[in-house]
Amino acid sequence: MFLLRSFIYLLCLAGVASLIQLEGFELQQNALYSEETLTEHMQDILTFLSAILFFYASRISSKLKVASVLLAALTAMMFVREFDTYLDMYVFDGAWQTIVYSILACIFVYLIRKRGTIFSSIQAYTQTPSYGICLSGLVTLLAFSRIMGRGEFWHSIMGESYVRIVKNIMNNSH
């Protein structure tokens, strides 16, 4: 089972990398990796699916419920943040902040109600096979890509040769 799961993960990663690469090969210097690209849409879809899957996991496992709800909320907030352009354009400017703060308020109330089970649920989650993959993804997404996606970093290492697309590729490939 472990080998099959590993093979499936490998195929998924190869598929994502191939789609990012396809966009670069297809559009070449015109591939700006902005809001309206295959890479960005794929990122939105995967973030949304992650939120749904974590929420589903919270419904089917009582001992992982709190940890799954927290992860569902985190990925839902990430999705809303990634969708900010459309929310600002079609709802109102600052809509994403309102939605994220609403999710945070709901999670805060939820955690107060579940305060006796928070630690045990998180501890149970750390014992699952998916914990390492999830933690690796979160560290990559929340730490590494934020550091590597900063324009100041790319200006400092590229100097006069700075090209914004390099930063955009790095920032959108997480």
N, C-alpha and C positions, 0 to 999 in steps of 0.2 A: 504494500500500500504506500509506503514511504517513497519508493522509487517512482511509482506512478504519479503521485502528487508532485514530486520534484520535477518530473518530466512535463507535467501540465504547467507548472509555474514557469519552467524554462521556455515552453512554447508561447505562453502569454507575454513574457518579457521580450522574446524575439519578435513577436508580432507588433508590440508597441514600438520597439526600436525600429523595425522595418517601416512602419507607418511614418514615423518622424523622419527617417532617412528618405523615404519616398517623396515626401513633401519637399525636402531639400533638393533631391535630384530632379524632380519635376519642375520646380519653380526656380531653381538655381539662385542667382542673386536677387530675384524678386521674392524669395521666401523670407518674409519679414517676421514670421512667427508671432503675429499679433493676435488680436481678439477673434478675428474671422478666419482662422486657419484650422486645418484638420487636427493639428497637434493640440490646439486650445480646446476644440470641441471634444476631442478624445479625453482630455484631462477633465472637462466638465462632466462627461458621461461617467467616467470611472469614479470620480468623487461622489457623484449622486448615487451610483450603484453601491459604493462603500457605505454610505449613510443608510441606505435601504437594507443592506445585508446586516449591518450592525443592529439596526432596529429589529429586524427579523430574529436575529440571534437572541435579543433581549426577551422576545416572546416565547422562545422555545426552551430556554435554559434558565431555571430559577436561580441557580447559584452564580451564573454569569450575568444576571439581569442588570445590576447596577453598572458594572464595567462596560457592558454592551451599550447601555443607554448613554453613558458618558462618551464612548467612542462614536456612537451614532450622532450625538449632538456636535461633537468636534468636527466630524466630517461634513455634517450638514452646514455648520458655520463656514467651513472652508468652501463648500459649494456656493453658498450665498455670496461669499467674498469674491469668488472667481466670476460670478454672474453679475457683478456690480455694474458693469457697463450697461447691460440690458435693463436692470432695475432702475438705474438712474435715468435712462432714456425713456422707458415705457411706463414706469410707475411714478417716481419722483426722485429728485436729487437727494441722496442720503438714505434711500430706501433700504439698502443693504445693511446699514448700521442699525436701523430700527429693527430689522428682522433678527440680526445677530444678537442685539441686546435683549430682544424678546426671548430668544432661545436660551441665552445665559440666565435670564431671570427664571425661566421655567426649570432649568437644570439646578439652579440654586435652591429653589423650593423643593424640587424632587430630592436633592441630596440631604436637605434638612429632615425630610420625612424618612429617608432611608439611612440616616447616619449610623445606625447600628450594624448595617450590612456592607458598608462601603469597602472597608479593608478586606473583609473575607471574600468579597466578589472580585476585587482586583487581584488578590492573592491567588484565587482560583484561576483567574485568567492567565496569570503568569505561568501556570503549570500546563497550559494548552500548547499544542504544536504551533498554532498560528501566532502566538505571542511574539516570538522572535522575528517573524516576517513583518508583523504589524509594527513592532518597535523599530525595526530597521527602516521601514517605510516612513514612519513618523519622524525619525531623526533626520533622514535624508530630506524629507519635505520641509520640515519646520526649521531645521538648523542649517544644514549644508547648502541647500539651494538658496536660502535667504542670504547667506554670506556670499556665495558665489554669484548671485544675481544682482549684486549691488554695482551700480554704475561707477562709483568711486574706485572700486577694486579693479574693474576693467580699464578705467582710465590710467590707473597707476601702473598696471603691467603692460598695457599696450601703448601708452604715451601718445605720440602724434599719430600713430596708426590705429587709434581707437575706431572701431566700427560698431555701432549700436546693435547690429544684428547678432553679433557674437554674444552680447549680454542677453538679448532676447531669447536666443536659442537655449542658453544655459538656464535662464529663468523659467522657460516654458517646458523644459524637458524633465522636470521633476514630476 
